[in-house]
Amino acid sequence: MTVVGYSEEHIKTLEWREHIRLRPGMYIGKLGDGSSQDDGIYVLLKEVMDNAIDEYMMGYGKKIDVAINGREVRVRDYGRGIPLGKVIDAVSRMNTGAKYDSKAFKKSVGLNGVGVKAVNALSSKFIIRSIRDGQLKMIEFEHGLTIKDHPQKATDEENGCEVIFQPDENMFGNYFYISEYVDTMLRNYVYLNTGLVINFNGNKFLSRNGLADLLSDSMEKEGLYPLIHLKGEDIELAFTHGLQYGEEVQSFVNGQNTTQGGTHLHAFREAIVKTIREFYKKDYDPSDIRSSIIAAISIKVEEPIFESQTKTKLGSKDMGPGAPSIRNYINEFVKKQLDDYLHKNPETARILLKKIQDSEKERKAISSIQKLARDRAKKVSLHNRKLRDCRIHYNSIDAKKLDSTIFITEGDSASGSITKSRNVETQAVFSLRGKPLNSFGLTKKIVYENEEFNLLQAALNIEEGIENLRYNNVVIATDADVDGMHIRLLLLTFFLQFFPDLVRKGHVYILQTPLFRVRNKKETRYCYTPEEKLNAVEALGPNPEITRFKGLGEISPDEFGNFIGKDMRLEPVRMRKADAVNSYLEFYMGKNTQERQDFIIENLRIEEDLVETEI
């Protein structure tokens, strides 16, 4: 047994910035490079925005200006500004802020005095400018260290704060901002704060109808019935039903998008079921009531308790000191307001009832094959014929388990290479047998009747929705040829048809593998594009050896480890709000119409155009 010393010298006290940089996951979740919506660079932006939004919620400032130029981010609000004598403390001293005083910030997002300090510590450049009553205070930081404390001076600028920061490359690597992710964040802020104007890189975001606008803007087609929009003093909700599978419910607390739900979301789902059962006087199955629902709920809570610093899951049980429980508050609001609405709108009530009955019929139609399908899935998984599992699975509460990955691949050689080179702790492999079925236009019965889809669903553990998803990253790993692209499209069609939240929540990726290997006796370079190959050839000198990888199976397990390790390149599959998903699926994956044939002919490129001339 190795004896490890333990004495006074082993006890260390870290400064605030040192602790944040050493343990960033405690403050912003994961770091990331910007390819995922929950990557740290977006959390940094959100922390700064939360402060600006809190000012608006308290009645100060009607607009917020946001600009992202490359990696530099600017946020300017027009609130009260930080008291000038406390600017440096507010952004560089832990547990310092006005939000401990409920008189100043009653229903605030950030209550822990941490957020903007994390931005400061994790930025290579951080500048804070506070303007109050004709006076300006400006301080510059690098990595949380004060670089220049400018003297206070007179100004004619409007009151408020401006924060300029650039996330540190040493922490986040070769990161980049995806404007669609920023758009989504900022749009949510205006939906939840009607009348607020956010200007972002020349675009103006404004909402007059709150959550009704959120749903209207995000839905490709109109719902089965007009949006039901209900508002109370500290609650707002809107919903309808569509034709998609699953539930699409967004939840918010004090303007914060709680992507992992929490107490309020559970209460809403329960209240909808209870109220509809009582209105129709029939004990419908909850899944039949909530199937295909498209909804958003927002509540305001005094001193909310979140289950992490990133505030993505609400843990509070009560609306505030002396207030009713969140569960009772939402249940009573929904019971009264929704019951009244359905009585006043009998046509909506009729359409809603038919939707529930249709869902019930479909559920019963597939129930007879579900047990057989589950048993078959368990048996196959038990014998490890399709799934090579990993030891750690996705758990949204435990940050250590955020990066579990499943690679979906086709063919024995490709799955064999990945299996031999993977990290068995966090990376699993699911092997397809040939091309999967085109599931477009089919009902959910096919998920259980088709062995490949049934086993894939079972491996991901998404039969009851993605709340129990076993892997945070679902990575499609296919060859970079026509067949590989076809398999990608078939898998994406399956996910978008039956489990769209996998894509919507940012869990689906495409694995990028190199097209070329360029090497000489001293160095090997892997190239993902023809341009990278040209650069490698130039850098390595005359007559290097060039290998063109035509399929994943041609890459040895030893080499494959380079492509699925810490430098793995993943391309996120993104679903923008404006994407007409059903229309796209019908055009590309539906029946072979003349319109699609014309499109293919017009965009066809002969093989010679796609082959890079070898040097």
Number of C-alpha atoms within 10 A of each C-alpha: 3 4 5 6 7 8 7 6 7 8 8 7 8 10 10 17 21 15 15 22 18 12 12 19 16 16 21 25 20 20 18 19 18 19 20 23 22 20 19 26 28 22 22 26 22 21 21 22 22 21 20 26 29 22 22 21 20 15 11 18 20 16 21 23 18 23 15 17 10 9 14 15 18 19 21 23 28 21 27 21 23 22 13 17 10 12 19 18 13 21 26 23 16 18 16 17 19 16 21 17 10 13 9 13 19 17 23 26 25 24 21 15 19 22 25 23 26 27 32 31 26 30 27 19 21 27 21 22 20 25 27 21 14 12 16 22 25 21 19 20 22 19 21 24 15 15 14 12 12 12 9 15 11 12 14 11 13 18 22 23 24 23 22 21 27 24 26 21 14 10 18 19 13 11 18 14 21 13 12 14 17 18 15 13 18 20 20 22 24 25 22 26 21 15 17 21 20 22 18 19 12 10 9 11 20 21 20 14 16 23 29 21 21 21 23 14 13 14 16 16 12 13 18 15 16 12 20 15 20 18 17 10 7 15 19 21 21 21 22 20 24 21 13 17 19 22 20 19 21 20 24 25 27 25 23 26 19 21 16 16 19 20 17 28 25 13 17 24 16 17 22 18 19 18 19 24 16 13 15 11 9 9 11 17 14 17 16 19 23 22 20 22 21 23 24 22 23 25 23 21 23 18 23 22 17 18 15 17 18 23 22 22 26 23 16 19 17 21 21 16 10 7 11 13 17 22 19 15 19 25 19 14 18 24 18 11 15 20 17 12 15 17 12 11 11 11 13 19 19 12 14 19 15 12 21 21 15 12 20 18 13 14 17 11 13 17 14 10 13 18 12 12 20 17 11 17 21 14 13 14 17 11 10 12 11 20 21 19 20 18 11 19 22 20 18 19 13 9 14 15 17 19 18 22 26 27 27 22 26 24 15 12 17 22 23 19 20 26 22 14 19 23 17 15 13 19 25 25 24 25 22 20 12 12 16 19 15 17 23 19 14 12 13 16 16 15 22 24 15 14 15 21 20 20 25 19 20 20 24 17 16 16 19 11 16 19 14 14 23 22 28 22 22 24 24 24 27 26 23 18 10 9 13 19 13 16 23 22 17 19 20 21 25 20 18 22 21 20 21 22 21 21 18 16 17 19 21 24 21 18 21 19 25 22 19 20 18 22 19 15 8 6 9 15 19 20 19 15 13 15 11 17 21 14 13 21 20 12 11 18 10 9 12 19 13 19 12 13 16 14 17 26 20 13 18 16 19 12 12 22 20 15 20 20 13 8 9 13 16 20 15 19 19 19 17 14 16 10 13 14 17 17 12 12 17 15 14 14 18 15 11 11 12 9 9 15 10 11 11 11 9 9 8 9 10 8 7 8 8 8 9 10 8 8 9
